[in-house]
Amino acid sequence: MDTSDKKLLLYGIGSILVGTVIRAAARQLWQSTKGTPPPEDPGDPEVDTTQAMAWTVGLAVVSGVAKLLYRSAFSDQLSDLKEQSPLNDEENV
């Protein structure tokens, strides 16, 4: 496994970890502020629509910001991987 494969693998594992940590933190924050667990299935008829929308929008915003920060932190490594990709060879065009 060469260096670029290792970087790509680490980037993938890191993005999974970021998603998992953000979701757990959001659940904890919801639980501590609302006193109830977040809706498991926002489409469930027993779940209040306002609660479902708040959870869905809040989680999407927090996840999006975390993903943006993660990508910007690794932007140099990612640009190196794109430059080294065989898809960027002019022979393959």
Secondary structure as GFF3:
##gff-version 3
##sequence-region A 1 93
A	DSSP	alpha_helix	3	34	.	.	.	ID=ss1
A	DSSP	alpha_helix	49	73	.	.	.	ID=ss2
A	DSSP	alpha_helix	75	84	.	.	.	ID=ss3
A	DSSP	three_ten_helix	86	88	.	.	.	ID=ss4
A	DSSP	three_ten_helix	90	92	.	.	.	ID=ss5
###
